[in-house]
Amino acid sequence: MAVRLSLAPDYNPYNGYNTNRPSNTPLIEVNGKLEFDLPGTPLFPAFTDDSILSPTLEWTLYTDKPGLLNAELAYITEGITWDAAYNVIASKTGSNLDLTAWVTMDNESGKEFDDARIKLMAGDVNKIKTNRDGAYGEGGAVYGLQDNDAIISTRATEKALDEYHLYTLPNATTLRNHETKQVQFLQAGNIASQEVYVYDGLKLDQNQYNGWGYNNIRNQSDYGTESNTKIAIEREFVNSKVNGLGVPLPAGRVRFYRRDDDGQLEFIGEDNIGHTPPDETVKIVTGSAFDIVGNRTQESYSIGNNNTMLDESFLITLNNHKDTAVTVNVVEHLYREKNWTISVHSDPFDKLDAHTIQFKVQVPPNGEKTVTYSAHYSW
């Protein structure tokens, strides 16, 4: 009996390409006829000395003194990634928060780690990407050391390592191959926070103005005059020991919930945070206000003095449909030129950076508030 075997995962000589068959289905020619199953039980030669199973680690040690040797093996493996996730719960009333932080670990390394002690490296660790694997997880590295006794605790320990931060999970855990597992590493309650409304009225299509310089921007009168009406809801809290935190927070997604009158948790928004050191303020945009609306209108625009200066003025209108007064931070961008001054303004403002100012204004209940200012540019 003549048998010839080949792999034809997607092609059938009678039906053409067939995607319903399992991947790597064998195509066998038996006595001049094609079959898709092996006749009988296939038998293969025994392993030889040069047979290699993958993955395999082979060490050759040379020494002139035989005896026991204490050695430590450390290596970088691919296929294990992690990221952080934060659940934040606000009570029915008030602004204090409860926070629970989790790490989600995904093991695609091909190996199971039993009762592993796990350390997580947080920070922007540089690692060369390859064409084969494409990309690595953002969180950092995961190290597993087997057969250690579990430590009874509910909070991960943290310490600085080089320019990064290393978290040791409190208890040993088993991480199976192809498994995704969540482990709690931080919990804090009664965190003082505040809700901030931010109106950034500039609506700009970056694709439309891609590559524009100051000369183009100055001479385009309607540049940056399209208005955004949404007012962002920003939640802020300080990552401090007073707030029950005060530890480096790895980058991750933060989900906000508020407890309703019936005791149920209601999802009210989410956002991502970057790596946050202790005593820094965490700012998270959870959505847009429903009952507060903004509008931004260009009132004047003129270039004068032989095209060496420009004046522009804006009117910002805030409408509050709530039964309570609200404070809104109005953010404006000075984008026409590097040199600018605010020649006229209706309300006090703060300079946030070289091209940004902010008005902090109060809008009465079921009322309206207007903010006006004029900017003078020179070059």
TORLO-316411 format. One record per residue: residue in three letters; z, x, y of N, C-alpha, C in turn. Coordinates in steps of 0.1 Angstrom, whole numbers, plus 5000, padded with zeros to 4 digits. Layout:
N
ALA,Z,X,Y,Z,X,Y,Z,X,Y $
...
END
This chain:
379
MET,5000,5009,4988,5000,5000,5000,5000,5009,5012 $
ALA,4990,5006,5021,4989,5014,5034,4996,5006,5045 $
VAL,5005,5013,5052,5013,5006,5063,5011,5015,5075 $
ARG,5008,5009,5086,5007,5016,5099,5015,5008,5110 $
LEU,5025,5014,5116,5034,5008,5125,5032,5012,5140 $
SER,5031,5002,5149,5031,5005,5163,5039,4995,5170 $
LEU,5043,4997,5183,5050,4988,5191,5040,4981,5201 $
ALA,5040,4968,5201,5031,4961,5210,5039,4950,5216 $
PRO,5047,4953,5226,5057,4943,5231,5051,4931,5238 $
ASP,5039,4932,5243,5033,4921,5250,5020,4916,5246 $
TYR,5014,4922,5235,5000,4919,5232,4999,4914,5218 $
ASN,4991,4903,5215,4988,4898,5202,4973,4898,5202 $
PRO,4967,4904,5192,4952,4905,5191,4945,4891,5190 $
TYR,4953,4881,5186,4947,4868,5184,4949,4859,5196 $
ASN,4961,4860,5202,4965,4851,5213,4965,4858,5227 $
GLY,4962,4871,5227,4962,4878,5240,4977,4882,5243 $
TYR,4980,4883,5256,4994,4886,5260,5003,4874,5258 $
ASN,5014,4877,5251,5024,4866,5248,5038,4871,5252 $
THR,5042,4865,5263,5055,4869,5269,5067,4862,5262 $
ASN,5064,4853,5252,5075,4846,5246,5081,4854,5234 $
ARG,5074,4864,5229,5079,4872,5218,5089,4882,5224 $
PRO,5099,4885,5215,5109,4895,5220,5103,4908,5224 $
SER,5109,4915,5233,5105,4928,5237,5105,4938,5225 $
ASN,5095,4947,5225,5094,4958,5215,5092,4952,5201 $
THR,5085,4941,5199,5082,4935,5186,5072,4945,5179 $
PRO,5075,4948,5166,5066,4958,5159,5053,4951,5155 $
LEU,5042,4958,5156,5029,4954,5151,5025,4962,5139 $
ILE,5025,4956,5127,5023,4964,5115,5010,4960,5108 $
GLU,5003,4971,5104,4990,4969,5097,4993,4972,5082 $
VAL,4993,4962,5074,4995,4963,5059,4983,4960,5052 $
ASN,4977,4970,5045,4965,4969,5037,4954,4962,5045 $
GLY,4952,4966,5058,4942,4961,5066,4944,4948,5073 $
LYS,4957,4943,5072,4960,4930,5078,4972,4933,5088 $
LEU,4972,4926,5099,4982,4927,5109,4994,4918,5107 $
GLU,5006,4923,5108,5018,4914,5107,5028,4918,5118 $
PHE,5037,4909,5120,5047,4911,5131,5061,4914,5125 $
ASP,5062,4915,5112,5075,4918,5105,5073,4928,5095 $
LEU,5083,4937,5093,5082,4947,5083,5084,4941,5069 $
PRO,5075,4944,5060,5077,4940,5046,5088,4948,5039 $
GLY,5097,4940,5033,5107,4947,5025,5118,4953,5035 $
THR,5125,4963,5030,5136,4969,5038,5131,4983,5041 $
PRO,5130,4986,5055,5126,5000,5058,5136,5010,5055 $
LEU,5132,5022,5050,5140,5033,5047,5135,5045,5055 $
PHE,5145,5052,5061,5142,5063,5070,5148,5076,5064 $
PRO,5142,5088,5068,5148,5100,5063,5162,5102,5068 $
ALA,5170,5111,5062,5184,5114,5066,5183,5122,5079 $
PHE,5195,5122,5086,5196,5130,5098,5195,5145,5095 $
THR,5188,5152,5103,5188,5166,5102,5197,5173,5112 $
ASP,5198,5186,5111,5207,5193,5120,5203,5192,5135 $
ASP,5190,5190,5137,5185,5189,5151,5184,5175,5156 $
SER,5190,5165,5148,5190,5151,5153,5200,5150,5164 $
ILE,5197,5143,5175,5206,5142,5186,5208,5127,5189 $
LEU,5220,5123,5190,5223,5109,5194,5226,5109,5209 $
SER,5221,5099,5216,5223,5099,5231,5233,5087,5234 $
PRO,5243,5090,5243,5246,5102,5250,5254,5112,5242 $
THR,5251,5125,5243,5258,5135,5235,5262,5146,5244 $
LEU,5274,5151,5242,5279,5163,5249,5281,5174,5239 $
GLU,5275,5185,5240,5277,5196,5231,5281,5209,5239 $
TRP,5293,5214,5234,5299,5226,5241,5298,5238,5231 $
THR,5295,5249,5237,5296,5262,5229,5306,5271,5237 $
LEU,5317,5275,5231,5327,5283,5237,5327,5297,5230 $
TYR,5328,5307,5239,5328,5321,5234,5342,5327,5238 $
THR,5349,5333,5228,5361,5339,5231,5364,5351,5221 $
ASP,5371,5361,5225,5375,5372,5216,5389,5370,5211 $
LYS,5396,5359,5214,5409,5357,5209,5410,5342,5204 $
PRO,5410,5340,5191,5411,5326,5186,5425,5320,5189 $
GLY,5425,5307,5191,5438,5300,5193,5436,5287,5201 $
LEU,5447,5280,5204,5446,5268,5211,5443,5270,5226 $
LEU,5436,5260,5232,5432,5261,5246,5434,5248,5252 $
ASN,5442,5248,5263,5443,5235,5271,5431,5235,5281 $
ALA,5423,5225,5279,5411,5223,5288,5410,5209,5294 $
GLU,5404,5209,5305,5402,5196,5312,5387,5194,5314 $
LEU,5382,5183,5310,5368,5180,5312,5366,5169,5323 $
ALA,5358,5173,5333,5356,5163,5344,5340,5163,5346 $
TYR,5335,5151,5347,5321,5150,5349,5318,5137,5357 $
ILE,5306,5137,5363,5301,5125,5370,5292,5117,5362 $
THR,5296,5104,5360,5288,5095,5352,5282,5085,5362 $
GLU,5270,5080,5358,5264,5069,5365,5267,5056,5358 $
GLY,5264,5045,5366,5266,5032,5360,5279,5025,5362 $
ILE,5288,5032,5369,5301,5026,5372,5302,5024,5388 $
THR,5303,5012,5393,5304,5010,5407,5316,5001,5410 $
TRP,5320,5000,5423,5331,4991,5427,5329,4988,5441 $
ASP,5334,4976,5445,5335,4972,5459,5348,4964,5461 $
ALA,5352,4963,5473,5364,4956,5477,5361,4942,5482 $
ALA,5370,4933,5480,5369,4919,5485,5382,4914,5489 $
TYR,5382,4907,5500,5395,4902,5506,5395,4887,5508 $
ASN,5405,4881,5503,5407,4866,5505,5418,4865,5516 $
VAL,5415,4857,5526,5425,4855,5537,5427,4840,5538 $
ILE,5440,4836,5539,5444,4822,5539,5452,4820,5552 $
ALA,5448,4810,5560,5455,4805,5571,5462,4792,5568 $
SER,5474,4790,5574,5482,4778,5571,5475,4766,5579 $
LYS,5480,4755,5577,5475,4743,5584,5474,4744,5599 $
THR,5485,4750,5604,5486,4752,5619,5490,4766,5621 $
GLY,5488,4771,5632,5492,4785,5636,5481,4795,5632 $
SER,5484,4808,5635,5474,4818,5634,5478,4829,5624 $
ASN,5490,4828,5618,5494,4838,5608,5486,4837,5595 $
LEU,5484,4848,5588,5475,4848,5577,5482,4855,5565 $
ASP,5477,4851,5553,5481,4857,5540,5468,4864,5535 $
LEU,5470,4877,5531,5458,4884,5526,5460,4890,5512 $
THR,5450,4888,5504,5450,4894,5490,5437,4902,5489 $
ALA,5438,4914,5485,5426,4923,5483,5424,4926,5468 $
TRP,5411,4926,5465,5407,4928,5451,5397,4939,5451 $
VAL,5396,4947,5440,5385,4955,5437,5377,4950,5425 $
THR,5364,4949,5427,5355,4945,5416,5348,4957,5410 $
MET,5351,4959,5397,5345,4971,5391,5334,4966,5381 $
ASP,5323,4973,5381,5312,4970,5372,5308,4982,5363 $
ASN,5310,4980,5350,5308,4991,5341,5295,4990,5334 $
GLU,5285,4998,5337,5272,4998,5330,5269,5012,5325 $
SER,5280,5019,5322,5279,5033,5318,5275,5035,5304 $
GLY,5276,5025,5296,5274,5026,5281,5286,5029,5273 $
LYS,5298,5030,5279,5310,5034,5272,5322,5025,5277 $
GLU,5330,5022,5267,5343,5014,5270,5354,5023,5273 $
PHE,5362,5020,5283,5374,5028,5287,5386,5019,5284 $
ASP,5394,5023,5274,5406,5016,5269,5418,5021,5277 $
ASP,5426,5011,5282,5439,5014,5289,5437,5026,5299 $
ALA,5427,5025,5307,5423,5036,5316,5432,5035,5329 $
ARG,5436,5047,5333,5441,5048,5347,5430,5050,5356 $
ILE,5429,5042,5366,5417,5041,5375,5420,5045,5389 $
LYS,5412,5055,5394,5413,5059,5408,5400,5055,5415 $
LEU,5401,5050,5427,5389,5046,5435,5388,5054,5448 $
MET,5377,5061,5450,5375,5069,5462,5368,5060,5472 $
ALA,5374,5058,5484,5369,5050,5494,5364,5059,5506 $
GLY,5352,5056,5511,5347,5064,5522,5332,5065,5520 $
ASP,5325,5071,5529,5311,5073,5528,5308,5086,5521 $
VAL,5309,5086,5508,5307,5098,5500,5293,5100,5498 $
ASN,5288,5112,5502,5274,5115,5501,5270,5118,5487 $
LYS,5260,5112,5482,5255,5115,5468,5240,5113,5468 $
ILE,5233,5123,5462,5218,5123,5462,5213,5112,5454 $
LYS,5204,5104,5460,5198,5093,5452,5186,5099,5444 $
THR,5183,5093,5433,5172,5097,5425,5162,5086,5423 $
ASN,5150,5089,5420,5140,5078,5418,5143,5070,5406 $
ARG,5150,5076,5396,5153,5069,5384,5163,5058,5386 $
ASP,5174,5061,5393,5185,5051,5394,5184,5044,5407 $
GLY,5177,5048,5417,5175,5041,5429,5186,5042,5439 $
ALA,5198,5037,5436,5209,5037,5446,5222,5037,5438 $
TYR,5232,5041,5446,5246,5040,5440,5254,5030,5448 $
GLY,5266,5026,5442,5274,5017,5448,5280,5022,5461 $
GLU,5284,5013,5470,5289,5018,5483,5303,5023,5482 $
GLY,5311,5017,5473,5325,5020,5473,5329,5035,5471 $
GLY,5323,5041,5461,5327,5055,5459,5326,5058,5444 $
ALA,5336,5066,5439,5336,5070,5425,5347,5063,5418 $
VAL,5345,5061,5405,5356,5056,5396,5359,5066,5385 $
TYR,5372,5069,5384,5376,5079,5374,5385,5072,5363 $
GLY,5382,5074,5351,5390,5067,5340,5397,5078,5332 $
LEU,5410,5077,5331,5418,5087,5322,5425,5078,5312 $
GLN,5422,5080,5299,5426,5071,5288,5441,5074,5284 $
ASP,5446,5064,5277,5459,5065,5270,5471,5069,5279 $
ASN,5471,5065,5291,5483,5067,5299,5491,5054,5299 $
ASP,5504,5056,5301,5513,5044,5301,5511,5036,5314 $
ALA,5512,5023,5312,5510,5014,5324,5522,5015,5333 $
ILE,5519,5014,5346,5529,5015,5357,5531,5000,5362 $
ILE,5543,4995,5361,5545,4981,5364,5546,4980,5380 $
SER,5536,4975,5386,5536,4974,5400,5525,4964,5404 $
THR,5525,4960,5417,5515,4950,5421,5507,4955,5432 $
ARG,5509,4968,5436,5501,4973,5448,5496,4987,5444 $
ALA,5484,4989,5448,5478,5003,5446,5485,5013,5455 $
THR,5486,5025,5450,5490,5036,5459,5478,5043,5465 $
GLU,5480,5048,5477,5469,5054,5484,5473,5067,5490 $
LYS,5463,5076,5491,5466,5089,5498,5452,5095,5503 $
ALA,5453,5103,5513,5441,5109,5518,5437,5121,5509 $
LEU,5424,5122,5507,5419,5133,5499,5406,5138,5506 $
ASP,5407,5150,5511,5396,5155,5519,5394,5146,5531 $
GLU,5382,5141,5533,5379,5132,5544,5378,5117,5540 $
TYR,5384,5115,5528,5383,5101,5522,5397,5096,5518 $
HIS,5397,5085,5512,5410,5079,5508,5409,5076,5493 $
LEU,5419,5079,5485,5419,5077,5471,5430,5067,5468 $
TYR,5425,5056,5460,5434,5046,5456,5437,5047,5441 $
THR,5449,5046,5437,5452,5046,5423,5457,5032,5420 $
LEU,5451,5025,5411,5455,5011,5407,5468,5012,5400 $
PRO,5477,5002,5402,5490,5003,5397,5492,5002,5382 $
ASN,5483,4996,5375,5484,4994,5361,5472,4998,5353 $
ALA,5474,5003,5341,5463,5007,5333,5455,4994,5329 $
THR,5442,4996,5328,5433,4984,5325,5422,4989,5316 $
THR,5417,4980,5308,5405,4983,5299,5393,4978,5306 $
LEU,5383,4987,5306,5370,4983,5313,5359,4985,5302 $
ARG,5354,4974,5297,5344,4974,5286,5331,4976,5292 $
ASN,5322,4981,5284,5308,4983,5288,5301,4969,5291 $
HIS,5293,4969,5301,5287,4957,5306,5297,4946,5311 $
GLU,5309,4951,5315,5319,4942,5320,5321,4943,5335 $
THR,5323,4932,5341,5327,4932,5355,5341,4927,5356 $
LYS,5350,4934,5362,5364,4931,5362,5370,4932,5376 $
GLN,5378,4922,5380,5385,4922,5393,5400,4926,5391 $
VAL,5405,4935,5399,5419,4939,5399,5425,4938,5413 $
GLN,5437,4932,5414,5443,4931,5427,5449,4945,5431 $
PHE,5447,4949,5444,5452,4962,5448,5460,4961,5461 $
LEU,5461,4949,5467,5469,4948,5479,5472,4934,5482 $
GLN,5484,4931,5487,5488,4917,5491,5497,4918,5503 $
ALA,5495,4910,5513,5503,4910,5525,5504,4896,5530 $
GLY,5515,4892,5536,5517,4879,5541,5522,4879,5555 $
ASN,5521,4867,5562,5526,4865,5575,5519,4875,5585 $
ILE,5506,4877,5584,5499,4887,5593,5496,4880,5606 $
ALA,5501,4886,5617,5498,4880,5630,5483,4882,5633 $
SER,5476,4871,5638,5462,4872,5641,5459,4864,5653 $
GLN,5447,4865,5658,5443,4856,5669,5428,4852,5667 $
GLU,5425,4840,5672,5412,4835,5671,5405,4837,5685 $
VAL,5394,4843,5685,5387,4847,5698,5373,4840,5698 $
TYR,5369,4834,5709,5356,4829,5710,5348,4839,5719 $
VAL,5336,4842,5714,5327,4852,5720,5314,4846,5723 $
TYR,5309,4846,5735,5296,4841,5739,5287,4853,5743 $
ASP,5278,4857,5735,5268,4867,5738,5255,4859,5739 $
GLY,5251,4856,5752,5240,4847,5754,5226,4853,5753 $
LEU,5225,4866,5751,5212,4873,5750,5206,4870,5737 $
LYS,5194,4864,5737,5187,4862,5725,5174,4870,5726 $
LEU,5172,4880,5718,5161,4890,5719,5155,4892,5706 $
ASP,5142,4891,5705,5134,4894,5693,5130,4909,5693 $
GLN,5138,4917,5685,5136,4931,5686,5122,4935,5681 $
ASN,5116,4927,5672,5103,4930,5667,5092,4929,5678 $
GLN,5094,4919,5687,5085,4917,5698,5085,4929,5708 $
TYR,5097,4935,5710,5098,4946,5720,5100,4959,5713 $
ASN,5096,4961,5701,5098,4973,5694,5090,4985,5701 $
GLY,5097,4995,5704,5091,5007,5710,5091,5006,5725 $
TRP,5096,4996,5731,5096,4995,5746,5106,5004,5752 $
GLY,5102,5010,5763,5110,5019,5771,5115,5012,5784 $
TYR,5122,5019,5792,5128,5013,5805,5116,5008,5814 $
ASN,5106,5016,5814,5095,5012,5823,5089,4998,5820 $
ASN,5087,4996,5806,5082,4983,5802,5092,4972,5804 $
ILE,5105,4975,5802,5116,4965,5803,5117,4961,5818 $
ARG,5117,4970,5827,5119,4968,5841,5108,4958,5846 $
ASN,5096,4960,5842,5085,4953,5848,5081,4940,5840 $
GLN,5089,4937,5830,5087,4924,5823,5098,4915,5828 $
SER,5095,4905,5837,5105,4897,5843,5113,4888,5834 $
ASP,5106,4883,5823,5113,4874,5814,5119,4881,5802 $
TYR,5119,4895,5802,5126,4902,5791,5141,4899,5791 $
GLY,5145,4895,5779,5160,4892,5777,5165,4879,5783 $
THR,5156,4870,5787,5160,4858,5794,5161,4846,5785 $
GLU,5157,4847,5772,5158,4836,5763,5173,4835,5759 $
SER,5178,4822,5759,5192,4820,5758,5196,4816,5744 $
ASN,5208,4822,5739,5214,4818,5727,5225,4808,5731 $
THR,5226,4797,5724,5236,4787,5727,5249,4788,5718 $
LYS,5249,4796,5708,5260,4796,5698,5271,4805,5704 $
ILE,5283,4800,5701,5295,4808,5705,5302,4812,5692 $
ALA,5304,4825,5690,5309,4830,5678,5324,4829,5677 $
ILE,5329,4826,5665,5344,4825,5662,5347,4839,5656 $
GLU,5356,4846,5662,5360,4859,5658,5375,4859,5655 $
ARG,5379,4863,5643,5393,4865,5638,5396,4879,5639 $
GLU,5408,4882,5646,5413,4895,5648,5427,4897,5643 $
PHE,5429,4908,5636,5443,4912,5633,5444,4927,5632 $
VAL,5456,4933,5634,5458,4947,5634,5462,4952,5620 $
ASN,5456,4962,5616,5459,4968,5603,5471,4977,5604 $
SER,5483,4971,5606,5495,4979,5609,5506,4976,5599 $
LYS,5516,4984,5599,5528,4982,5590,5536,4970,5595 $
VAL,5536,4967,5607,5543,4955,5613,5537,4943,5607 $
ASN,5524,4943,5604,5517,4932,5598,5517,4932,5583 $
GLY,5525,4941,5577,5525,4942,5562,5513,4950,5557 $
LEU,5506,4956,5565,5494,4964,5560,5496,4979,5563 $
GLY,5489,4984,5573,5490,4998,5576,5485,5008,5566 $
VAL,5475,5004,5558,5469,5013,5549,5454,5013,5551 $
PRO,5447,5024,5548,5432,5024,5549,5426,5012,5541 $
LEU,5418,5004,5547,5411,4993,5540,5397,4997,5537 $
PRO,5393,4997,5524,5379,5000,5521,5370,4989,5526 $
ALA,5358,4993,5528,5347,4984,5533,5346,4973,5522 $
GLY,5343,4961,5527,5341,4950,5517,5340,4936,5524 $
ARG,5339,4926,5517,5336,4912,5522,5350,4905,5523 $
VAL,5351,4898,5535,5364,4891,5538,5360,4876,5538 $
ARG,5367,4868,5530,5365,4854,5530,5377,4847,5536 $
PHE,5375,4838,5545,5386,4831,5552,5387,4816,5546 $
TYR,5400,4812,5544,5403,4799,5540,5414,4793,5549 $
ARG,5414,4780,5551,5425,4774,5558,5430,4762,5549 $
ARG,5443,4761,5548,5449,4750,5540,5449,4737,5548 $
ASP,5443,4727,5542,5441,4714,5548,5454,4706,5547 $
ASP,5454,4694,5553,5466,4685,5553,5470,4682,5539 $
ASP,5461,4681,5529,5464,4677,5516,5467,4689,5507 $
GLY,5469,4701,5513,5472,4712,5506,5461,4720,5500 $
GLN,5449,4715,5501,5437,4722,5495,5432,4733,5504 $
LEU,5427,4743,5498,5421,4754,5506,5406,4751,5509 $
GLU,5403,4752,5522,5389,4750,5526,5383,4763,5531 $
PHE,5371,4766,5527,5364,4778,5531,5359,4776,5545 $
ILE,5362,4786,5554,5358,4785,5568,5350,4796,5573 $
GLY,5346,4805,5564,5337,4816,5568,5340,4829,5561 $
GLU,5330,4838,5563,5331,4852,5557,5323,4862,5565 $
ASP,5327,4874,5563,5320,4885,5570,5324,4898,5563 $
ASN,5316,4909,5566,5319,4922,5560,5327,4931,5570 $
ILE,5335,4939,5565,5342,4949,5574,5338,4963,5569 $
GLY,5339,4972,5578,5337,4986,5574,5350,4993,5570 $
HIS,5350,5005,5566,5362,5012,5563,5371,5012,5575 $
THR,5383,5007,5574,5392,5005,5585,5405,5014,5584 $
PRO,5407,5024,5592,5419,5032,5592,5432,5023,5596 $
PRO,5444,5028,5593,5456,5022,5598,5456,5020,5613 $
ASP,5462,5009,5618,5465,5007,5632,5452,5003,5640 $
GLU,5441,5002,5633,5429,4997,5639,5428,4982,5638 $
THR,5421,4976,5647,5419,4961,5647,5407,4957,5639 $
VAL,5410,4948,5630,5399,4942,5621,5393,4930,5629 $
LYS,5380,4930,5631,5373,4919,5638,5363,4913,5628 $
ILE,5364,4900,5626,5356,4894,5616,5350,4881,5622 $
VAL,5337,4880,5622,5330,4868,5627,5329,4858,5615 $
THR,5335,4846,5616,5335,4837,5605,5325,4826,5607 $
GLY,5319,4824,5619,5309,4814,5621,5307,4811,5636 $
SER,5302,4799,5639,5300,4795,5653,5308,4783,5656 $
ALA,5313,4782,5668,5320,4770,5672,5312,4757,5673 $
PHE,5317,4747,5668,5310,4734,5668,5311,4727,5681 $
ASP,5322,4727,5688,5325,4719,5700,5324,4727,5713 $
ILE,5319,4740,5712,5318,4748,5724,5304,4753,5725 $
VAL,5297,4751,5736,5283,4754,5737,5281,4763,5750 $
GLY,5272,4773,5748,5269,4781,5760,5254,4781,5764 $
ASN,5251,4784,5776,5238,4785,5781,5237,4796,5791 $
ARG,5226,4804,5791,5224,4815,5800,5211,4814,5806 $
THR,5210,4815,5820,5198,4812,5828,5196,4824,5838 $
GLN,5184,4829,5838,5181,4839,5848,5178,4832,5862 $
GLU,5186,4835,5872,5184,4828,5885,5175,4836,5895 $
SER,5174,4849,5894,5166,4856,5903,5162,4870,5896 $
TYR,5150,4875,5901,5145,4888,5896,5136,4894,5906 $
SER,5139,4906,5911,5130,4912,5921,5130,4927,5920 $
ILE,5119,4933,5922,5117,4948,5922,5114,4952,5936 $
GLY,5121,4961,5942,5118,4965,5956,5119,4980,5958 $
ASN,5117,4984,5971,5118,4997,5976,5109,5007,5968 $
ASN,5096,5004,5969,5086,5012,5962,5088,5014,5947 $
ASN,5093,5003,5941,5095,5003,5926,5105,5013,5922 $
THR,5116,5014,5929,5127,5023,5926,5140,5016,5924 $
MET,5140,5003,5925,5153,4995,5923,5149,4981,5919 $
LEU,5159,4974,5913,5157,4961,5908,5170,4953,5909 $
ASP,5168,4940,5913,5180,4931,5913,5177,4919,5905 $
GLU,5188,4915,5897,5186,4904,5888,5200,4896,5888 $
SER,5199,4883,5887,5211,4875,5886,5211,4865,5875 $
PHE,5222,4861,5870,5223,4852,5859,5234,4841,5861 $
LEU,5232,4829,5856,5242,4819,5855,5245,4815,5841 $
ILE,5258,4817,5837,5262,4813,5824,5271,4801,5824 $
THR,5267,4791,5816,5274,4778,5816,5281,4776,5802 $
LEU,5294,4773,5802,5301,4770,5790,5306,4756,5790 $
ASN,5303,4748,5780,5308,4734,5779,5317,4733,5767 $
ASN,5330,4728,5770,5340,4727,5760,5342,4712,5757 $
HIS,5339,4708,5745,5341,4694,5741,5354,4692,5733 $
LYS,5363,4701,5733,5376,4700,5727,5386,4693,5736 $
ASP,5397,4688,5731,5407,4682,5739,5417,4692,5744 $
THR,5415,4705,5740,5424,4716,5745,5415,4726,5752 $
ALA,5421,4734,5761,5414,4745,5768,5412,4756,5758 $
VAL,5401,4763,5761,5398,4775,5752,5394,4787,5761 $
THR,5397,4799,5756,5393,4811,5763,5381,4817,5756 $
VAL,5371,4820,5764,5358,4826,5759,5356,4839,5765 $
ASN,5353,4849,5756,5348,4862,5761,5333,4862,5763 $
VAL,5328,4863,5775,5314,4862,5778,5309,4877,5779 $
VAL,5300,4880,5770,5295,4894,5769,5281,4894,5775 $
GLU,5278,4904,5784,5265,4906,5790,5261,4920,5789 $
HIS,5247,4921,5787,5241,4935,5785,5233,4939,5797 $
LEU,5235,4951,5802,5228,4956,5813,5217,4965,5807 $
TYR,5205,4960,5805,5195,4967,5797,5183,4972,5805 $
ARG,5182,4969,5819,5170,4972,5826,5169,4987,5829 $
GLU,5180,4994,5831,5180,5008,5835,5194,5014,5832 $
LYS,5195,5028,5832,5207,5034,5829,5217,5033,5841 $
ASN,5212,5033,5853,5220,5032,5865,5221,5018,5870 $
TRP,5233,5012,5870,5235,4999,5875,5249,4997,5881 $
THR,5249,4986,5889,5262,4982,5895,5262,4967,5895 $
ILE,5274,4960,5895,5275,4946,5896,5278,4943,5911 $
SER,5268,4938,5918,5269,4936,5932,5277,4924,5936 $
VAL,5275,4913,5928,5282,4900,5930,5286,4895,5917 $
HIS,5299,4889,5916,5304,4883,5904,5314,4872,5907 $
SER,5313,4861,5900,5322,4850,5902,5336,4852,5896 $
ASP,5337,4860,5886,5350,4862,5878,5352,4877,5876 $
PRO,5364,4881,5874,5366,4895,5870,5360,4899,5857 $
PHE,5356,4912,5855,5350,4916,5843,5355,4930,5839 $
ASP,5353,4933,5826,5356,4946,5821,5344,4953,5816 $
LYS,5343,4966,5818,5332,4974,5813,5335,4979,5799 $
LEU,5327,4974,5789,5330,4977,5775,5323,4991,5772 $
ASP,5312,4993,5777,5305,5006,5774,5295,5008,5785 $
ALA,5285,5017,5784,5276,5021,5794,5266,5010,5797 $
HIS,5265,5000,5789,5255,4989,5791,5260,4976,5788 $
THR,5274,4974,5788,5279,4961,5784,5291,4958,5793 $
ILE,5292,4945,5797,5304,4940,5805,5309,4928,5798 $
GLN,5321,4924,5801,5327,4912,5795,5335,4904,5805 $
PHE,5333,4891,5806,5341,4882,5814,5350,4874,5805 $
LYS,5363,4874,5807,5372,4866,5799,5376,4854,5808 $
VAL,5371,4842,5804,5373,4830,5812,5379,4819,5804 $
GLN,5385,4810,5811,5391,4798,5804,5383,4786,5808 $
VAL,5380,4778,5797,5372,4766,5799,5381,4754,5797 $
PRO,5382,4745,5807,5392,4733,5806,5388,4724,5794 $
PRO,5398,4716,5790,5395,4706,5779,5384,4696,5784 $
ASN,5374,4693,5775,5364,4684,5779,5358,4687,5792 $
GLY,5356,4700,5795,5351,4705,5808,5341,4716,5807 $
GLU,5338,4721,5819,5327,4731,5820,5332,4742,5829 $
LYS,5327,4754,5825,5330,4766,5833,5317,4774,5835 $
THR,5314,4778,5848,5302,4786,5851,5306,4800,5855 $
VAL,5298,4810,5851,5300,4824,5854,5287,4829,5860 $
THR,5288,4835,5872,5276,4841,5878,5278,4855,5881 $
TYR,5267,4863,5881,5268,4877,5885,5254,4882,5889 $
SER,5254,4892,5897,5241,4899,5900,5242,4914,5897 $
ALA,5232,4919,5891,5231,4933,5887,5221,4940,5896 $
HIS,5224,4952,5901,5215,4961,5909,5212,4973,5901 $
TYR,5199,4976,5898,5195,4987,5890,5188,4997,5900 $
SER,5189,5010,5897,5181,5020,5905,5177,5031,5895 $
TRP,5165,5038,5899,5160,5049,5891,5152,5058,5899 $
END
